[in-house]
Amino acid sequence: MNKLSTRKLTVRYGEKIAVKPTDLDMPAKRVTALIGPSGCGKSTFLRCLNRMNDLVEGARVEGKVLLDEKDIYDSRQDPVVVRRRVGMVFQRSNPFPKTIRENVAYGLRIGGMKARSELDARVEWALKASALWEEVKDRLDESALSLSGGQQQRVCIARALAVEPEVLLMDEPASALDPIATAKIEELIHELREQYTVVIVTHNMQQAARVSDFTAFFYMGDLVEYGATTKIFTNPSETRTEDYITGKFG
C-alpha cells in the first residue's frame, strides 16, 4: 500500500523547472531513497512532500501529492496539519538553543500539550525512539547544543517523532556526521521503518543501498528510474542510472 504518491508533480523557480512532471509511489512503512547528482531536484522534490516549498520565495508547485489518497495541496488542507503528519529532518542538525527536553517537547507545546507528566512521558518515548535516551537521560536540562553532532541530529529526529508523524522525510541526515554517528543514524532508520514511512535524500550510494527498500534516481529534474533498491543497484534498466551508480558521472 502506498502512503505517499505524486502525480505530475512539477516545481518551478520562476522560469526554471527544478522538477519535471513526476509520478512516484512511496510504499507505507518502507524506506524510499532519492539519489542523483547535486542540483538534480531530489531535495526540491522531498520538500514538496510536506509543503515546505510553500515557504520558498518564487517556488511554484503543480500537480498532486497524495497522502493516504488525499491531495495535500488541496485548498482545504492546512499546511500546519500536513507538516505534523509528515515530519522533516534536515541535512544539518538544527537544535534550538534550549535544553534537550525543551527541544523535543517544542512541537508538543505548540500543539497545545501542557501537562508536565504528559510532556515528560512523550519526550522520553521520542528519545528512546531516536536511540538517544540512554545517552542523555541524566542531561535533559542541559543545552542541546552541548551534544555531539550525531547526538544533535538524533535530538532533531526525536523532535520530529514527538508529534507522532506518519511519514518522516530526511534530507541527507548524515552528510555532516562522522562514520560512527552515520552508522547510528542508519541503524535508527532501519528501526524507524517498522513504524513510519521514510523518504531519504542521500548523495551516498552505499548508504542508499544499505538503508532503503526502494530507490528513485533523479537527473536534471527528471525521475529517470525507480524500483526496488536491489534491482536499481544490481540491474538498472537505464544507462544513465548505471553510469551514475558506477561513478561515471555525478
Disulfide bonds with the S-S distance in Angstrom:
none
